[in-house]
Amino acid sequence: MDRSNQAQAVTAISATERIPGATFRAAVARFVERNPGTSREALARALRQRLATRGIDYHLRTLKRQISGAVATIPPEVHSTLRDIISELVGGDAAHDNHERLASIDDGFDIGAADVLPIYIARERALPLAKLWLYLHPDQSKRALALRLRSELERMGIRLNIDSLQSILAGKQQLVRREIKDVLLGMLQADGIENAEQAEARWNELSNEIHASHEGRFFENARKIHDVACAWKVVHKEPSSRKLALRLKERLRERGIEMGLPHIQKLVDGRARRVRHGVATAIEEILQLDMEAQPAAVPTPAALIASELDLAWVRAEPIAAMAQKYVAANPGTTMRKLSIQMSHVVERLGYATSPNTIQPILGGHKKKTRGFVYRAMLEIDGQSMTPVPIEHVIGHAARRDRERKAQPSASDEAPASSDPQPQPEPMPAPKPMVRHVAEDAPAPQSATRSTLAAYRFAISRCQSLDKATELELAWRYRRDGDIAAAHALVESHLQFVVKVASQFRGYGMQLADLVEEGNLGLLEAVRRFEPSRNLRFKTYAIYWIRAFVVEHLLREWSIVGGGSGALVSRTFFRLRRERARLESLLGEHDSTIDAALAKRFHTSEDAIRTMTQRVGSRDTSLDASPGGDGPSLLDLLSDPMSDPEVQTATAQRNAFVRSVVDDALESFDSRERLIVQTRLFAGDDEVSLADLGRRLGVSRERVRQLEERTKSKLKSAFEAVANQSQYCGVEALCA
């Protein structure tokens, strides 16, 4: 880099830094006070003109706000330029007079001299230190570094969350706190780097290695690892992903890369979306070297397709059906003999399995198996040339749909001018607009797809727009009332609405209803969006989408109103998360949880209990049946005492029972009467056998025996009354 470019780079970096504006405002105030003929606005205009000569474009209103103190920090260039301007304005004829005036200016700038250090510095001054630390600690991630930075900054009284620090370490912010650089220098002292000069020297020495290490930390698509792993399994005829994952774990450990077995298996199976570049490169090199070590085993393209079917999961029911037919057609063959025969065929195909594994498959006790077992059964059945049916391969239909959606159709590749453009229509209501999108897209192949799945399939053809196109469409709709532009803006964000609505699925609402409410919020965002702010439409629309979805949840959660406002919304959506966190720390039944939540949400404990009860329960329909096929809740909860005849019969029966019991109690002793009062007729206040035994001075077992004898006496009394009533009834009939 030549000197001119280097100077430009330094100027660009320093122009983004900020220093406290206290000394700046103090100097202006003191100068205006000692020179009544000069105003603050005149200083601001002179300052703007001088900055323009230095290639810095500043708005006059911004300079006025900095002079008035409305802006807490200023760039160092503004500070130094003001010093030069004031020095020129106070120039006099006499040298000593000029010297005294400059001394007064310097005195003004000395106010708060300790605060001249910049609060914010350019990211280029802190990021190299972070990269150097990560290079010296390859086992640590950026998130681990962000956690350490947060801990150190909190000790200094500076609070920054993890996401902000990770954004800073990723280079997404132009300015960073000066303390972050100081903390990084302090962390590098443990590695023998005492100051910034030594850090710069180490950076220049290891710049290439640091850049390579930094690139290895970037994430990339993990699909390539899955493809290479599939080729490795075909070459080695190894269907198990876990065995390959174990092999990769050992080989990666030899290279100094520690990874968990579950994560490696996800990469091999294709269930992981992203992986670090360094890890992906290492895994690909290991697999490629293993395959190159066996050049004779590399299959032809036709054999590769057959081997992929051999390793794929297939349905086990067709194999069991073929085995039953084969055993029925060959009387001397049993399932055990057939499984042994199939194991030999599988071994001849180059795979390995045992008869004990095959026999449950033939008996219909397994749902899936590998394709080479299916091929062995076909070969034994005399169909060695017949391939495994594609429809019996598990996941083939879903994979075919993904591939079809990934391939552009002929209509997509055709030029836009070849298709007739639809005429602009009036802005429709939300639901008709959604149907308009679904009608333009081809219908899903499967008739069993739900309505929501069909809708998501339809909107998947709506392409997202870049920022320039969004702003152009927004201007056309706002200035010209172009409804077609509003249509295009809405349709390009329908998938985003589904993504936002999916975040609220844990509250028991139908996702389709949440998507409809989110679409209403999207329309409101289109109507209110101001393109003059130069923002992405998604940044503005997400607030309206969430607002409509949240309002729908609060409105539909219960027919009993729970209030409204920011407090209800905040406690409703955060209460479960905060309560779960406190229960994990303090225990599920800790009595201080409600008090801690009340303090956290700035409300009372009663309000927390009410909201907890509301969040934890939903309305239940009285027409619903608890057991599925049976009486409804309305039938189960009906009060049989509402009928006057039933009430009269119940009163008569209770009076009869009481009279019989009173007559029987006259023949009981004191202990038996106490048992009737405290055990049999006590209701919810029933006394335990142990407590009653202590009162009577006997054991618990003795109390139980007395209770049985008392029940027997009562039963005999009721039977005697019943027999007497029956006898009287017979005599009445005879008379």
C-alpha positions in Angstrom: 0.0 0.0 0.0 1.5 3.4 -1.0 1.6 6.4 1.3 -1.4 8.2 -0.3 -3.7 5.2 0.0 -2.4 4.6 3.6 -3.2 8.2 4.5 -6.7 7.9 3.0 -7.3 4.7 5.0 -6.2 6.3 8.3 -8.4 9.3 7.6 -11.4 7.1 6.9 -10.8 5.2 10.1 -10.4 8.2 12.3 -13.4 9.9 10.8 -15.7 7.2 12.3 -14.3 7.6 15.8 -16.0 9.6 18.5 -14.8 11.5 21.5 -16.7 13.1 24.3 -18.1 16.6 23.4 -17.7 18.2 26.8 -14.4 20.0 25.9 -15.9 21.0 22.6 -18.9 22.6 24.1 -16.9 24.2 26.9 -14.5 25.9 24.4 -17.4 27.2 22.3 -19.2 28.6 25.4 -16.1 30.3 26.7 -15.2 31.8 23.3 -18.7 33.2 22.8 -18.8 34.5 26.3 -15.4 36.4 25.8 -16.4 37.5 22.3 -20.0 38.8 22.3 -19.8 39.8 18.6 -19.5 36.1 17.6 -22.6 33.8 17.8 -22.8 30.0 17.9 -24.4 29.8 14.5 -21.5 31.8 13.0 -19.1 29.3 14.5 -21.2 26.4 13.1 -21.2 27.9 9.6 -17.4 28.5 9.7 -16.9 25.0 11.0 -18.9 23.5 8.2 -17.0 25.4 5.5 -13.6 24.5 7.0 -14.7 20.8 7.2 -15.8 20.9 3.6 -12.3 22.0 2.5 -11.0 18.9 4.2 -13.4 16.6 2.3 -15.8 16.1 5.2 -19.4 16.9 4.4 -21.4 17.9 7.6 -24.9 19.3 7.8 -25.3 22.6 9.6 -28.0 21.4 11.8 -25.8 18.5 13.0 -23.1 21.0 14.0 -25.6 23.1 15.8 -26.8 20.1 17.8 -23.2 19.2 18.7 -22.5 22.8 19.9 -25.8 22.9 21.9 -25.0 19.5 23.6 -27.8 17.5 22.0 -25.1 15.1 20.8 -22.9 13.6 23.5 -19.9 12.7 21.3 -18.2 14.3 18.3 -15.6 13.2 15.7 -12.0 14.2 16.6 -11.8 16.1 13.3 -14.5 18.5 14.4 -12.7 19.1 17.6 -9.4 19.9 16.0 -11.0 22.1 13.2 -12.8 24.2 15.9 -9.5 24.9 17.6 -8.0 26.1 14.3 -11.0 28.3 13.6 -11.0 29.9 17.0 -7.3 30.5 16.8 -7.7 32.4 13.6 -10.7 34.4 14.9 -8.8 35.7 18.0 -5.7 36.7 16.0 -4.5 40.4 16.9 -1.9 42.8 15.8 0.2 42.6 19.0 2.1 39.5 19.6 1.6 39.5 23.3 -2.2 40.1 22.9 -2.4 37.2 20.5 -0.5 35.0 22.9 -2.8 35.9 25.8 -5.9 35.1 23.7 -4.5 31.8 22.5 -3.7 31.0 26.1 -7.4 31.6 27.0 -8.4 29.2 24.2 -6.1 26.5 25.4 -7.5 27.1 28.9 -11.0 26.4 27.5 -9.9 23.2 25.8 -8.2 22.0 28.9 -11.6 21.5 30.6 -12.1 17.8 31.0 -8.9 16.9 29.3 -9.1 13.4 30.7 -12.2 12.8 28.6 -10.5 13.5 25.2 -10.0 9.7 24.7 -12.5 8.4 22.2 -15.5 6.5 23.6 -16.0 4.7 20.3 -13.2 3.6 17.9 -13.2 2.1 14.5 -13.8 -1.6 14.3 -10.5 -2.0 12.4 -8.6 -1.2 15.6 -10.2 -3.9 17.7 -11.1 -6.8 15.3 -7.4 -7.7 14.5 -6.9 -8.3 18.3 -10.0 -10.5 18.4 -8.8 -12.5 15.4 -5.3 -12.8 16.9 -6.8 -14.2 20.2 -9.0 -16.7 18.3 -5.9 -17.8 16.3 -4.0 -18.4 19.5 -6.9 -20.3 21.0 -8.3 -22.5 18.2 -10.4 -24.5 20.6 -12.5 -21.3 21.5 -15.4 -20.0 19.4 -16.5 -16.4 18.8 -19.3 -16.9 21.2 -16.9 -18.1 23.9 -14.9 -14.9 23.3 -18.1 -12.8 23.4 -19.0 -14.4 26.8 -15.6 -13.5 28.2 -15.8 -10.0 26.8 -19.2 -9.5 28.4 -18.0 -10.7 31.8 -15.0 -8.3 31.7 -17.0 -5.4 30.5 -19.6 -5.9 33.2 -16.8 -5.5 35.8 -16.1 -2.1 34.2 -19.8 -1.1 34.4 -20.5 -1.6 30.7 -23.4 -3.9 29.8 -23.5 -5.4 26.3 -25.5 -8.5 25.5 -24.0 -11.6 23.7 -25.7 -10.8 20.4 -24.2 -7.3 20.2 -20.8 -8.6 21.0 -21.0 -11.3 18.4 -22.1 -8.8 15.9 -19.1 -6.7 16.7 -16.7 -9.7 16.4 -18.3 -10.5 13.0 -17.4 -6.9 11.8 -21.1 -5.8 11.3 -20.7 -2.6 13.3 -18.6 0.4 12.2 -17.8 1.6 15.7 -17.0 -0.3 18.9 -16.4 0.7 22.5 -12.8 1.6 23.3 -13.0 -0.7 26.3 -13.4 -3.7 24.1 -9.9 -3.1 22.7 -8.5 -2.6 26.2 -10.1 -5.9 27.3 -8.7 -7.8 24.3 -5.2 -6.4 25.0 -5.6 -7.6 28.6 -6.6 -11.1 27.5 -3.6 -11.3 25.1 -1.2 -10.7 28.0 -1.7 -14.3 29.0 -0.2 -15.2 25.6 2.9 -13.1 26.1 1.6 -9.9 24.3 2.1 -7.0 26.7 1.0 -4.0 24.6 -0.5 -2.9 21.3 2.9 -2.7 19.6 3.6 -6.3 20.3 0.2 -7.3 19.2 0.7 -5.5 15.9 4.1 -7.1 15.4 2.6 -10.6 16.1 -0.3 -9.8 13.6 2.2 -8.9 10.9 4.2 -12.0 11.5 1.2 -14.4 11.4 -1.2 -12.5 9.1 -1.5 -15.3 6.5 -2.1 -18.0 9.2 -4.6 -15.8 11.0 -6.6 -15.1 7.8 -6.6 -18.8 6.9 -7.8 -19.7 10.5 -10.5 -17.0 10.3 -11.8 -18.3 7.0 -11.9 -21.8 8.5 -14.4 -20.4 11.1 -17.0 -19.3 8.5 -20.1 -21.5 8.0 -21.0 -23.1 4.7 -23.6 -25.5 3.4 -23.1 -29.0 4.8 -24.7 -30.7 1.8 -21.3 -31.6 0.2 -20.2 -33.6 3.2 -23.4 -35.7 2.9 -22.7 -36.3 -0.7 -19.1 -37.4 -0.1 -20.2 -39.6 2.8 -22.8 -41.3 0.6 -20.0 -42.0 -2.0 -17.8 -43.3 0.8 -20.5 -45.7 2.0 -21.1 -46.9 -1.5 -17.4 -47.6 -2.0 -17.0 -49.4 1.3 -20.4 -51.0 1.2 -21.1 -49.7 4.7 -24.7 -48.7 5.4 -24.2 -47.5 9.0 -23.6 -43.8 9.4 -22.6 -44.3 13.0 -19.6 -46.4 12.1 -18.5 -43.8 9.7 -19.0 -41.1 12.3 -16.9 -43.0 14.8 -14.1 -43.3 12.2 -14.3 -39.6 11.4 -14.2 -38.7 15.0 -10.9 -40.5 15.5 -9.4 -39.1 12.3 -10.4 -35.5 13.2 -9.0 -35.9 16.7 -5.6 -36.8 15.1 -5.8 -33.4 13.3 -6.6 -31.5 16.5 -10.3 -31.1 15.9 -12.6 -32.2 18.7 -16.3 -32.8 17.7 -19.1 -34.8 19.3 -20.3 -38.0 17.8 -23.9 -36.9 17.4 -22.9 -33.8 15.5 -20.7 -35.7 13.1 -23.5 -38.2 12.5 -25.8 -35.4 11.7 -23.3 -34.1 9.1 -23.0 -37.6 7.6 -26.7 -38.1 7.4 -27.4 -34.7 5.9 -29.4 -33.5 8.9 -27.1 -30.5 9.6 -27.6 -27.4 7.5 -24.3 -25.6 8.1 -20.7 -26.5 9.1 -17.5 -24.6 9.6 -15.3 -24.4 6.5 -12.3 -25.8 8.3 -14.3 -28.8 9.6 -15.9 -29.4 6.2 -12.5 -29.3 4.5 -11.0 -31.8 6.9 -13.9 -34.3 6.6 -13.8 -34.1 2.8 -10.0 -34.7 2.8 -10.4 -37.7 5.1 -13.1 -39.3 3.0 -11.4 -38.6 -0.3 -8.1 -40.1 0.9 -10.0 -43.2 2.1 -11.7 -43.6 -1.3 -8.5 -43.0 -3.2 -6.8 -45.8 -1.2 -9.2 -48.3 -2.9 -9.2 -47.3 -6.6 -10.4 -50.7 -7.7 -13.5 -50.4 -5.6 -14.8 -47.2 -7.3 -18.0 -48.3 -9.0 -19.4 -47.4 -12.4 -22.3 -45.0 -12.7 -24.8 -47.8 -13.2 -23.4 -49.8 -10.2 -23.4 -46.6 -8.2 -27.1 -46.2 -8.6 -27.7 -49.8 -7.6 -25.4 -49.5 -4.6 -27.3 -46.4 -3.5 -30.5 -48.4 -3.6 -28.8 -51.1 -1.6 -27.9 -48.7 1.2 -31.3 -46.9 1.2 -34.0 -47.7 3.7 -36.9 -49.7 2.2 -40.2 -50.9 3.5 -40.1 -54.4 5.2 -43.8 -55.4 4.5 -43.2 -56.4 0.8 -40.2 -58.5 1.9 -42.3 -60.3 4.5 -45.1 -61.0 2.0 -42.6 -62.4 -0.5 -41.1 -64.6 2.2 -44.5 -66.0 3.2 -45.3 -66.9 -0.4 -41.8 -68.4 -0.9 -42.2 -70.6 2.2 -45.7 -71.7 1.2 -44.5 -72.6 -2.3 -41.5 -74.6 -0.9 -42.8 -76.9 1.9 -39.4 -78.0 3.1 -38.3 -74.4 3.7 -38.8 -72.6 7.0 -38.3 -68.9 7.9 -35.1 -69.8 9.7 -33.7 -71.6 6.7 -34.7 -68.8 4.4 -33.0 -66.2 6.7 -29.8 -68.2 6.7 -29.9 -68.5 2.9 -30.5 -64.7 2.6 -27.5 -64.0 4.8 -25.3 -65.9 2.4 -26.7 -64.0 -0.6 -26.1 -60.7 1.3 -22.5 -61.7 2.0 -22.0 -62.5 -1.7 -23.3 -59.0 -2.6 -20.5 -57.5 -0.4 -22.5 -56.6 2.7 -22.7 -58.2 6.1 -25.7 -59.2 8.3 -26.8 -62.2 10.3 -29.8 -64.6 10.1 -30.9 -63.3 13.5 -31.3 -59.8 12.0 -33.1 -61.1 8.9 -35.6 -63.4 10.5 -37.7 -60.7 12.3 -37.9 -58.9 9.0 -39.3 -62.0 7.2 -41.7 -62.5 10.1 -43.2 -59.0 9.6 -41.9 -57.7 13.0 -39.8 -54.8 11.4 -41.1 -51.8 9.5 -38.0 -51.0 7.5 -34.7 -52.5 6.4 -31.8 -51.9 4.0 -32.2 -52.3 0.2 -29.6 -55.1 0.0 -31.9 -57.3 2.1 -34.7 -56.6 -0.4 -32.4 -57.5 -3.3 -31.3 -60.7 -1.6 -35.0 -61.7 -1.3 -35.6 -60.9 -5.0 -32.6 -63.0 -6.0 -33.8 -66.0 -4.0 -37.2 -65.6 -5.5 -35.8 -65.9 -9.0 -36.0 -62.1 -9.7 -32.3 -61.3 -9.7 -32.6 -58.9 -12.6 -35.6 -57.0 -11.0 -34.5 -53.9 -9.2 -35.9 -52.7 -5.9 -39.2 -50.9 -6.6 -38.8 -47.2 -6.2 -42.1 -46.8 -4.5 -40.9 -49.1 -1.7 -37.9 -46.8 -0.9 -38.6 -44.8 2.2 -38.5 -41.1 1.7 -38.3 -41.3 -2.1 -41.6 -39.4 -2.6 -40.5 -36.5 -0.4 -37.1 -36.4 -2.0 -38.7 -36.4 -5.5 -40.9 -33.4 -4.5 -37.8 -31.5 -3.2 -35.9 -32.1 -6.4 -38.9 -31.1 -8.5 -39.3 -27.8 -6.5 -35.5 -27.2 -6.8 -35.6 -27.5 -10.6 -37.0 -24.4 -12.4 -39.9 -25.1 -14.6 -40.2 -24.0 -18.2 -42.5 -21.1 -17.3 -39.8 -19.8 -14.9 -37.1 -19.9 -17.5 -39.2 -18.2 -20.2 -38.7 -14.4 -20.6 -41.0 -12.2 -18.7 -42.3 -10.6 -21.9 -43.5 -13.9 -23.4 -46.3 -14.3 -20.8 -49.3 -11.9 -20.7 -49.1 -9.7 -17.7 -52.2 -9.6 -15.5 -54.1 -6.3 -15.4 -53.9 -4.3 -12.2 -56.8 -5.0 -9.9 -58.1 -3.2 -6.8 -56.4 -4.0 -3.6 -58.2 -7.1 -2.4 -59.0 -8.3 1.2 -56.3 -10.4 2.8 -57.9 -13.8 2.2 -58.8 -13.3 -1.5 -55.2 -12.1 -2.0 -53.9 -15.3 -0.6 -56.2 -17.3 -2.8 -54.9 -15.3 -5.8 -51.4 -16.5 -5.1 -52.5 -20.1 -4.6 -54.4 -20.1 -7.9 -51.4 -18.8 -9.9 -49.2 -21.6 -8.6 -49.6 -25.3 -9.8 -51.6 -27.5 -7.5 -49.7 -29.9 -5.3 -49.3 -33.4 -6.6 -50.6 -35.2 -3.5 -54.3 -34.8 -2.8 -53.8 -35.6 0.9 -51.9 -32.4 1.6 -53.5 -30.1 4.1 -54.7 -26.7 3.2 -51.8 -25.0 4.9 -49.3 -27.3 3.2 -50.9 -26.4 -0.2 -50.7 -22.7 0.7 -47.0 -23.0 1.6 -46.4 -24.9 -1.6 -48.0 -22.1 -3.5 -46.2 -19.2 -1.9 -42.8 -21.0 -2.3 -42.8 -19.8 -5.9 -42.9 -16.2 -4.8 -39.3 -14.9 -5.1 -37.9 -12.4 -2.6 -36.8 -9.0 -3.7 -33.7 -6.9 -3.2 -33.8 -3.6 -1.4 -33.8 -1.4 -4.5 -36.8 -3.3 -6.0 -38.7 -3.1 -2.7 -38.2 0.7 -2.5 -39.2 1.2 -6.1 -42.4 -0.8 -5.6 -43.1 1.1 -2.4 -42.7 4.5 -4.1 -45.0 3.4 -7.0 -47.7 2.4 -4.5 -47.3 5.5 -2.4 -47.0 8.1 -5.1 -49.0 6.6 -7.9 -51.4 4.3 -6.1 -50.1 1.3 -8.2 -52.0 -1.7 -6.8 -49.9 -4.1 -8.9 -46.7 -2.8 -7.1 -48.4 -3.4 -3.7 -49.3 -7.0 -4.9 -45.7 -7.7 -5.7 -44.5 -6.3 -2.4 -46.9 -8.4 -0.4 -46.4 -11.6 -2.3 -42.7 -11.5 -1.9 -43.1 -11.5 1.9 -45.7 -14.2 2.3 -43.1 -16.8 3.2 -41.7 -14.4 5.8 -45.2 -14.1 7.4 -45.3 -17.9 7.8 -41.8 -17.9 9.4 -42.9 -15.2 11.9 -46.2 -16.9 12.7 -44.4 -20.2 13.2 -42.7 -18.7 16.2 -46.1 -18.6 18.1 -47.1 -22.2 17.5 -46.4 -23.2 21.1 -49.6 -21.5 22.3 -52.1 -24.0 21.0 -53.4 -22.0 18.1 -53.7 -23.3 14.5 -50.8 -22.1 12.4 -53.2 -21.3 9.5 -55.1 -18.8 11.7 -51.8 -17.2 12.8 -50.7 -16.9 9.2 -54.0 -15.2 8.3 -53.5 -12.7 11.0 -49.9 -12.1 10.0 -51.1 -11.4 6.4 -53.4 -8.7 7.8 -50.4 -7.2 9.5 -48.4 -7.4 6.3 -51.1 -5.5 4.5 -51.1 -2.8 7.2 -47.4 -2.6 6.9 -47.6 -2.0 3.1 -50.2 0.8 3.7 -48.0 2.5 6.3 -44.5 1.9 4.9 -42.5 5.1 4.2 -39.8 4.4 1.5 -38.2 7.7 2.3 -36.6 6.1 5.4 -34.5 3.9 3.1 -35.1 0.7 5.1 -35.8 -2.8 4.0 -39.5 -3.5 4.0 -39.0 -6.6 6.1 -37.5 -4.6 8.9 -40.6 -2.5 9.1 -43.2 -5.2 8.4 -42.1 -7.6 11.1 -43.5 -5.2 13.8 -46.9 -5.1 12.2 -47.0 -8.9 11.6 -46.1 -9.7 15.2 -48.6 -7.1 16.5 -51.5 -8.7 14.6 -50.5 -12.2 15.6 -50.0 -11.2 19.3 -53.4 -9.4 19.3 -55.0 -12.5 17.9 -53.5 -14.8 20.5 -54.5 -12.5 23.4 -58.0 -12.2 21.9 -58.6 -15.9 21.2 -56.8 -17.4 24.2 -60.0 -17.2 26.3 -63.5 -15.9 26.0 -62.9 -14.4 29.5 -61.2 -11.1 29.0 -57.8 -10.7 30.8 -57.2 -7.0 30.1 -55.1 -5.3 27.5 -52.1 -3.2 27.1 -48.3 -3.6 27.1 -48.2 -5.2 30.6 -50.6 -8.0 29.7 -48.8 -8.7 26.4 -45.4 -8.7 28.1 -46.3 -11.0 30.9 -48.4 -13.3 28.7 -45.6 -14.1 26.3 -42.6 -14.0 28.7 -44.2 -15.4 31.9 -43.8 -19.1 31.0 -40.2 -18.7 30.0 -39.2 -16.7 33.1 -41.1 -19.1 35.4 -39.4 -22.1 33.8 -36.0 -20.4 34.3 -36.7 -19.7 38.0 -38.1 -23.2 38.6 -34.9 -24.7 37.2 -32.8 -22.5 39.6 -34.9 -22.5 42.7 -37.1 -25.5 42.5 -40.6 -26.1 41.1 -42.5 -25.4 44.3 -40.3 -22.6 45.7 -42.5 -19.9 47.4 -40.4 -17.0 46.3 -40.9 -17.5 42.5 -44.1 -15.4 42.4 -42.4 -12.5 44.3 -39.4 -12.7 41.9 -41.7 -12.6 38.9 -43.6 -9.7 40.3 -40.4 -7.8 40.7 -39.2 -8.8 37.3 -42.4 -7.6 35.6 -43.0 -4.6 37.9 -46.4 -5.8 39.1 -48.1 -7.4 42.1 -47.9 -11.1 43.1 -51.7 -11.4 42.6 -51.4 -10.2 39.0 -48.7 -12.8 38.4 -50.8 -15.6 39.9 -53.8 -14.5 37.8 -51.8 -14.4 34.6 -50.1 -17.7 35.4 -53.5 -19.4 35.8 -54.7 -17.8 32.5 -51.6 -18.8 30.6 -51.6 -22.4 32.0 -55.3 -23.2 31.1 -57.4 -22.9 28.0 -61.2 -22.7 27.5 -62.9 -26.1 27.2 -66.1 -26.6 25.2 -69.0 -28.1 27.2 -70.0 -30.0 24.0 -66.6 -31.9 24.0 -66.4 -35.5 25.2 -63.6 -36.2 27.6 -63.3 -39.8 26.5 -63.9 -39.3 22.8 -67.1 -41.4 22.4 -69.2 -40.8 25.4 -71.3 -38.2 27.2 -70.3 -34.6 26.8 -69.0 -32.3 29.6 -72.4 -30.7 29.6 -74.1 -34.0 30.5 -71.5 -34.9 33.1 -71.7 -31.4 34.7 -75.5 -31.3 34.8 -77.0 -30.9 38.3 -79.5 -33.7 38.9 -80.8 -31.8 42.0 -82.4 -29.2 39.8 -85.6 -31.3 39.4 -88.1 -30.6 42.3 -89.2 -34.2 42.4 -85.6 -35.4 42.8 -85.1 -32.9 45.5 -88.2 -34.1 47.4 -87.2 -37.8 47.1 -83.7 -37.0 48.2 -84.9 -35.1 51.3 -87.2 -38.0 52.3 -84.4 -40.5 51.8 -82.0 -38.5 53.9 -84.6 -38.2 56.7 -85.2 -41.9 56.7 -81.5 -42.7 56.8 -81.0 -40.2 59.7 -83.8 -41.8 61.7 -82.4 -45.3 61.2 -78.9 -44.1 62.3 -80.3 -42.3 65.3 -82.1 -45.4 66.5 -79.0 -47.5 65.9 -76.7 -45.1 67.8 -78.8 -45.6 71.0 -77.5 -49.2 71.1 -73.8 -48.2 70.4 -71.2 -47.6 73.0 -69.2 -44.4 73.3 -66.3 -45.7 71.1 -68.7 -46.8 68.3 -70.5 -43.5 68.4 -67.2 -41.6 68.1 -66.2 -43.7 65.1 -69.5 -42.9 63.4 -69.1 -39.2 64.0 -65.4 -38.9 63.1 -65.0 -41.6 60.4 -68.3 -42.6 58.7 -70.2 -39.3 58.7 -67.3 -36.8 58.9 -67.1 -36.0 55.2 -63.9 -34.1 54.3 -62.9 -33.8 58.0 -62.4 -37.5 58.4 -60.0 -38.4 61.2 -57.3 -41.0 60.4 -57.2 -44.4 62.2 -53.9 -43.5 63.9 -55.2 -40.2 65.3 -58.4 -41.8 66.5 -56.4 -44.7 68.1 -54.4 -42.1 70.1 -57.6 -40.5 71.3 -59.1 -43.9 72.4 -55.9 -45.2 73.7 -55.8 -48.2 71.4 -53.8 -49.3 68.4 -54.6 -48.4 64.8 -55.6 -52.0 64.0 -58.0 -52.1 66.9 -59.7 -48.9 65.6 -60.1 -50.6 62.2 -61.7 -53.6 63.9 -64.1 -51.4 65.8 -65.0 -49.5 62.6 -65.8 -52.8 60.8 -68.0 -53.9 63.7 -69.8 -50.5 63.7 -70.4 -50.8 59.9 -71.8 -54.3 60.4 -74.2 -53.1 63.1 -75.4 -50.2 60.8 -75.9 -52.6 58.0 -78.0 -55.0 60.2 -80.1 -52.0 61.3 -80.9 -51.0 57.7 -81.6 -54.6 56.7 -84.0 -55.0 59.6 -85.9 -51.8 58.6 -86.0 -53.0 55.0 -87.4 -56.4 55.9 -90.0 -54.9 58.1 -91.1 -52.5 55.4 -91.4 -55.4 52.9 -93.4 -57.5 55.4 -95.8 -54.6 56.0 -96.2 -54.2 52.3 -97.1 -57.9 51.9 -99.6 -57.8 54.7 -101.2 -54.7 53.1 -101.6 -56.6 49.8 -103.1 -59.6 51.5 -105.7 -57.5 53.3 
